[in-house]
Amino acid sequence: MILVFGKTGQVATELGRLGGVTLLGRDRADLSDPQTCATAILHARPRAVINAAAYTAVDRAEEEEALATRINAEAPGAMARACAALDIPLVHISTDYVFDGSGDIPRGPEAPTGPLNAYGRSKLAGEQAIRDTHATHAILRTSWVFSAHGANFVKTMLRLGASRDTLSVVADQTGGPTPATAIAQACLTVAGQLAEGKGSPGNPLTRGLNSE
Ligand SMILES: NC(=O)c1ccc[n+]([C@@H]2O[C@H](COP(=O)([O-])OP(=O)(O)OC[C@H]3O[C@@H](n4cnc5c(N)ncnc54)[C@H](OP(=O)(O)O)[C@@H]3O)[C@@H](O)[C@H]2O)c1
């Protein structure tokens, strides 16, 4: 069994649709209490863990950076320590917000980071917290996630497009719209490969899946 943190989010919902996973909602594991996450892993003893839960309110994070950091950094760190104790892999989702937003070409996994806001800092701290453990792990950086479920840019544009003749949209941001279902499938593939011992940190398998 693969244990997934998250139940209602875009990626977690798609993981549930693909099957073969146990979804842990906020009611069973609140990431603002990192020890709860570690206990859930140690209790379930899964073959792999996927973290699809996160504090994703980018603007609100400016006022709640401590909470965002607990959820996006301390909780994944606690998950990774529990995974290391059980010798099982952790697959974690990160973001293009770990970069400084400059340039207009895709970034590689080793590109310098430099988050510009509280959300980006919390997600980068999460990456580091996982790397600081001995857990086998993969970190997938993605951007502009969309799906039929939840709030996202694509759905907002479709809704506004149906009710207005013209739309005003910022033109100074570039991103890679990424279907939640593709992320879910990638997470399952990587988790399965790592659980079978076919990948390791730094392996081209995980590096090639970096999608920002
Ligand atoms: N959305 C994007 O455009 C985007 C872009 C780049 C990277 N990412 C990353 O991709 C991953 C998945 O994003 P998503 O779009 O699927 O997110 P999402 O739809 O915003 O869902 C976030 C999930 O995290 C859960 N969550 C939040 N706080 C929690 C807490 N304290 N305890 C337990 N669960 C909590 C939410 O549960 P509740 O429903 O209970 O709040 C929800 O299930 C995240 O790591 C995110 O940082 C997203």
The ligand as a MOL file (V3000), in Angstrom:
LIG
                    3D

  0  0  0     0  0            999 V3000
M  V30 BEGIN CTAB
M  V30 COUNTS 48 52 0 0 0
M  V30 BEGIN ATOM
M  V30 1 N -1.6750 24.3060 -7.3850 0
M  V30 2 C -0.5970 24.6850 -8.0730 0
M  V30 3 O -0.6810 25.4360 -9.0640 0
M  V30 4 C 0.7670 24.1660 -7.6850 0
M  V30 5 C 1.8970 24.6190 -8.3850 0
M  V30 6 C 3.1630 24.1160 -8.0520 0
M  V30 7 C 3.2820 23.1760 -7.0440 0
M  V30 8 N 2.1660 22.7680 -6.3610 0 CHG=1
M  V30 9 C 2.3480 21.7750 -5.2970 0
M  V30 10 O 1.6670 20.5990 -5.6840 0
M  V30 11 C 1.1850 19.9360 -4.5210 0
M  V30 12 C -0.2840 19.6060 -4.6870 0
M  V30 13 O -0.9710 20.8210 -4.9650 0
M  V30 14 P -2.5510 20.8600 -5.2170 0
M  V30 15 O -2.8060 21.8590 -6.2860 0
M  V30 16 O -3.0750 19.4670 -5.3550 0 CHG=-1
M  V30 17 O -3.0180 21.4790 -3.8240 0
M  V30 18 P -4.4580 21.8870 -3.3560 0
M  V30 19 O -5.4970 21.5020 -4.3510 0
M  V30 20 O -4.3890 23.3100 -2.8800 0
M  V30 21 O -4.6620 20.9310 -2.0880 0
M  V30 22 C -3.8640 21.0540 -0.9570 0
M  V30 23 C -4.1630 19.8780 -0.0650 0
M  V30 24 O -3.3900 20.0070 1.1260 0
M  V30 25 C -4.2640 19.8050 2.2410 0
M  V30 26 N -3.8150 20.5090 3.4120 0
M  V30 27 C -3.5650 21.8240 3.5620 0
M  V30 28 N -3.2160 22.0940 4.8100 0
M  V30 29 C -3.2570 20.9020 5.4860 0
M  V30 30 C -3.0000 20.5150 6.8190 0
M  V30 31 N -2.6420 21.4120 7.7770 0
M  V30 32 N -3.1230 19.2230 7.1460 0
M  V30 33 C -3.5140 18.3100 6.2390 0
M  V30 34 N -3.7580 18.6110 4.9520 0
M  V30 35 C -3.6440 19.8950 4.5910 0
M  V30 36 C -5.6060 20.3170 1.7880 0
M  V30 37 O -6.6040 19.7780 2.6080 0
M  V30 38 P -7.9200 20.6300 3.0050 0
M  V30 39 O -8.8790 20.4920 1.8530 0
M  V30 40 O -8.3930 19.9710 4.2450 0
M  V30 41 O -7.4950 22.0610 3.2210 0
M  V30 42 C -5.6350 19.7960 0.3460 0
M  V30 43 O -6.0340 18.4360 0.3250 0
M  V30 44 C 1.5230 20.8470 -3.3300 0
M  V30 45 O 2.7220 20.4090 -2.7510 0
M  V30 46 C 1.7480 22.1870 -3.9700 0
M  V30 47 O 2.6490 22.9830 -3.2130 0
M  V30 48 C 0.9090 23.2310 -6.6660 0
M  V30 END ATOM
M  V30 BEGIN BOND
M  V30 1 1 1 2
M  V30 2 2 2 3
M  V30 3 1 2 4
M  V30 4 1 4 5
M  V30 5 2 4 48
M  V30 6 2 5 6
M  V30 7 1 6 7
M  V30 8 2 7 8
M  V30 9 1 8 9
M  V30 10 1 8 48
M  V30 11 1 9 10
M  V30 12 1 9 46
M  V30 13 1 10 11
M  V30 14 1 11 12
M  V30 15 1 11 44
M  V30 16 1 12 13
M  V30 17 1 13 14
M  V30 18 2 14 15
M  V30 19 1 14 16
M  V30 20 1 14 17
M  V30 21 1 17 18
M  V30 22 2 18 19
M  V30 23 1 18 20
M  V30 24 1 18 21
M  V30 25 1 21 22
M  V30 26 1 22 23
M  V30 27 1 23 24
M  V30 28 1 23 42
M  V30 29 1 24 25
M  V30 30 1 25 26
M  V30 31 1 25 36
M  V30 32 1 26 27
M  V30 33 1 26 35
M  V30 34 2 27 28
M  V30 35 1 28 29
M  V30 36 1 29 30
M  V30 37 2 29 35
M  V30 38 1 30 31
M  V30 39 2 30 32
M  V30 40 1 32 33
M  V30 41 2 33 34
M  V30 42 1 34 35
M  V30 43 1 36 37
M  V30 44 1 36 42
M  V30 45 1 37 38
M  V30 46 2 38 39
M  V30 47 1 38 40
M  V30 48 1 38 41
M  V30 49 1 42 43
M  V30 50 1 44 45
M  V30 51 1 44 46
M  V30 52 1 46 47
M  V30 END BOND
M  V30 END CTAB
M  END
